[in-house]
Amino acid sequence: MKKLLLTSLLAFSMPMMAQHHHGMRHFDHHQYRQSNWGWVAPAVIGGAVVYGLTRPAPIVVQQPPVYIQQPEIVVIDGIAYIKQYQIINGVTTEVLIRQ
């Protein structure tokens, strides 16, 4: 990542250095007025690169699968009961509930 940042910084600073030395000589009587907007494109691109490098990665939370188990039916003396588990005061107890 540091290598990418250094390379992009170097790539964007080269046109700025070349632009600094570009211009008319002192002995020219006709001066060419260059617009001062040459910094906008490198600033926008540099800002986009810095934003892309510093923005946090999205957080992906994978939910565990949900299994639904049908209650077990127990028949005692012709009467149907459903077997369930109840937690009372931290103790798990198996309970038969009449249907």
C-alpha positions in Angstrom: 0.0 0.0 0.0 2.9 2.4 0.8 4.4 1.5 -2.6 1.1 2.4 -4.4 0.8 5.7 -2.5 4.4 6.6 -3.2 4.1 5.7 -6.9 0.9 7.7 -7.3 2.4 10.7 -5.5 5.4 10.6 -7.7 3.3 10.2 -10.9 1.2 13.2 -9.9 4.1 15.4 -8.9 6.0 15.0 -12.2 3.5 17.0 -14.4 3.5 19.7 -11.7 7.3 20.0 -11.9 7.2 20.1 -15.7 4.6 22.8 -15.6 6.7 24.9 -13.3 9.5 25.2 -15.8 7.2 25.7 -18.8 6.6 29.3 -19.8 8.0 32.3 -21.7 11.5 33.6 -21.4 12.3 37.0 -19.8 13.4 38.6 -23.0 10.0 37.9 -24.8 7.9 41.0 -25.0 4.7 39.1 -25.6 3.9 37.2 -22.5 1.6 34.2 -22.7 -0.9 34.1 -19.9 -1.5 30.6 -18.8 -4.6 29.7 -16.8 -4.0 28.8 -13.2 -6.4 25.8 -13.3 -3.6 23.3 -14.0 -3.7 22.1 -10.4 -7.4 21.0 -10.4 -7.1 17.7 -12.2 -4.1 16.4 -10.1 -5.9 17.6 -6.9 -9.1 15.7 -7.8 -7.3 12.6 -8.8 -5.1 12.7 -5.7 -8.1 13.3 -3.5 -9.9 10.3 -5.0 -6.8 8.1 -4.5 -6.4 9.2 -0.9 -10.1 8.6 -0.2 -9.9 5.2 -1.8 -6.9 4.2 0.3 -8.1 5.6 3.6 -11.8 4.6 3.6 -12.6 1.7 5.9 -13.5 -1.7 4.5 -17.2 -2.6 4.6 -18.1 -4.9 7.5 -19.7 -8.1 6.4 -21.4 -10.2 9.1 -22.4 -13.6 8.1 -25.4 -14.9 10.0 -25.4 -18.5 11.1 -28.0 -20.7 9.4 -31.3 -21.2 11.3 -32.5 -24.8 11.7 -36.1 -25.3 12.6 -36.7 -28.7 14.1 -40.2 -30.1 14.4 -41.2 -31.0 18.0 -41.0 -34.6 18.9 -44.4 -36.2 19.5 -44.7 -38.9 22.2 -47.8 -41.0 22.6 -48.5 -42.5 26.1 -51.7 -44.5 26.7 -53.2 -43.1 23.5 -52.6 -39.5 24.5 -50.2 -37.3 22.4 -47.6 -35.2 24.1 -45.1 -32.8 22.6 -41.6 -33.0 24.1 -40.1 -29.6 24.9 -37.1 -28.3 26.9 -37.6 -25.5 29.4 -34.8 -23.6 31.1 -35.8 -22.6 34.7 -33.3 -20.8 36.9 -30.5 -22.0 34.5 -31.5 -25.7 34.7 -32.7 -27.4 31.5 -35.7 -29.7 32.1 -37.4 -31.9 29.6 -41.2 -31.4 29.7 -44.1 -33.3 28.0 -47.0 -31.0 27.1 -50.4 -32.6 26.3 -51.9 -31.7 23.0 
